[in-house]
Amino acid sequence: MATTTKKVLRMTFNNSSGNVVTITLPEPKASLTAAQIEAVMDQIITKNIFLTAGGELVSKRDVKIIDTTTDDLFDQPVI
C-alpha cells in the first residue's frame, strides 16, 4: 500500500463563446504567487496563445493550486 501526493495548478478562462476552458499544469513551484499566475494568464489572453473550439480566450475565471493525497488500499498480488 502506498500514499502519493500530487499538486497541480489549474487556470480557468472564459472563451469568446462563453464556455469555460481549463489549463492544468503539474507540480507548480511552491514559491508561486497569485500575482505571478495572474500575470501569466493575462499574457496567455493578450498574446492569443491558445485557440479553443469556442474561440479565443477572453478573460480569467479562476485559478487554484490543488493538492491531492491518494491512499492506495490494494496491493496487486505478484504472479
FENRACOR-V384075 format. One record per residue. OMEGA is omega in whole degrees, -180 to 180 (* if undefined). Layout:
# FENRACOR-V384075
omega
OMEGA
OMEGA
This chain:
# FENRACOR-V384075
omega
-177
174
178
178
-178
174
174
173
-180
178
-177
-177
168
175
-174
176
-179
178
179
179
-178
174
-178
180
-178
171
177
177
-180
-176
-180
176
178
-180
179
-179
179
178
177
178
177
179
179
-180
-176
-177
177
-174
-177
174
-178
178
179
179
-176
177
-174
-180
176
178
-176
173
-179
166
-176
-179
-180
175
-179
175
178
-174
-178
173
-179
-179
177
-178
*
